[in-house]
Amino acid sequence: METDLRSYSAKKSLLNWKKRFNIIEGIAQGLLYLHKYSRLKVIHRDLKASNILLDEDMNPKISDFGLARIFGLKGLEENTDRIVGTYGYMSPEYAMNGVVSIKTDVFSYGVLLLEIVSSMKNNSCYHSGYPVNLIGYAWQLWNEGKGLELIDPTIIDESFPSSEILRCIHVGLLCVQDQAKDRPTMLDVATMLSSETVQLLPPKQPAYLNNFVQEKSSEVSEIKPENCSINDVTISEMKAR
């Protein structure tokens, strides 16, 4: 029986780091297949925790392709007036300008990765006195050399692989960079996750550092909606199971 990733929010102690990393890699491989190896290039457009199913062995599977966009094999990006998806996971160029590409999914994947590592959700605030969301909080800690403080305390023990987790956070921040051209492809992501010898570039400032920015983008996106998911209803709570 399969269960979506969000439903484990109250059971996060069941997800040790090994299981979380397996989920992170599995989602990356799934997106890589959709973007590069499937017969047609598929952009999911609504990647979030509730659209990741886990089997009894905690292996992930991407689900719910109702909002997916199919490209020709040579298609790079398209513009659309019909903006769909879940605020908090939508890339800035898509939410504001309707530009759809594989980098749309890469951004969503970066948000999801940071949520899996931290067991936090992106549309909450994590700084008293400043409306910084998970992306902004991760960026702040990273710049201060305190990346380990982002990790869910339930997975920290004497043997937890701090270098591997920090590498995942680094990859997540690369995926949520403001400019689509600065984000890696899912092939790059899969390589960076599987090999510690691959050198990672320093991440640039991410998009959506605070919730005020997200609220503004939501207002723009709602001008021409197509089954848009609103934050307080469907943003996934990645207090992973």
Disulfide bonds with the S-S distance in Angstrom:
none
